[in-house]
Amino acid sequence: MRLPDFWTGLAFAILGVAIAVLAQGFHVPAGAASPRLLPTIIGSVMAVLGGLIALRGWRSAGDVALPEWISSPRQVALLAFIPVAIIAYGLLAPVVGSIVMAIVIVTAHCLLYGVRPLKAVIVGVVASIVVSMVFSHLLGIPLPEGIVEEIIG
């Protein structure tokens, strides 16, 4: 066991308690099985098992060693990139459009992986246009429109 097991167990325990507590607010129709029962059971089991994992992780926390990749700025950037890209897309796509944001995100991700700049831009442009067309035309799912979509559309 490692210290991350403590944090993972603690997170599961907290999530389990939250599920069980929130389930108590569910409406119970007269004469029907309670919709509170299953979430309460699942949340309680998660809380107990998460607590046990956290306790076991805490006991063996003395032999903690940081992973080697944490000393590499590139590896840390790769780890942080996806959540940052998702937040940036959600905030900026309605303003500048999904195609522009996808080009920026895919190109930046390629560059972080060490792809040459010209190749990264080409991959970003092609992938963004293809994905946009698949979502909007084939699947019928509208994506946020912006500058490029106004010119094209």
TAKAPE-V913133 format. One record per helix or strand. SS is the DSSP state (H for helix, E for strand). FROM is the first residue (numbers start at 1). LEN is the number of residues. If there is no record, write none. Layout:
ss->SS from->FROM len->LEN
ss->SS from->FROM len->LEN
//
This chain:
ss->H from->3 len->21
ss->H from->36 len->24
ss->H from->61 len->3
ss->H from->68 len->4
ss->H from->73 len->24
ss->H from->98 len->15
ss->H from->117 len->22
ss->H from->147 len->6
//
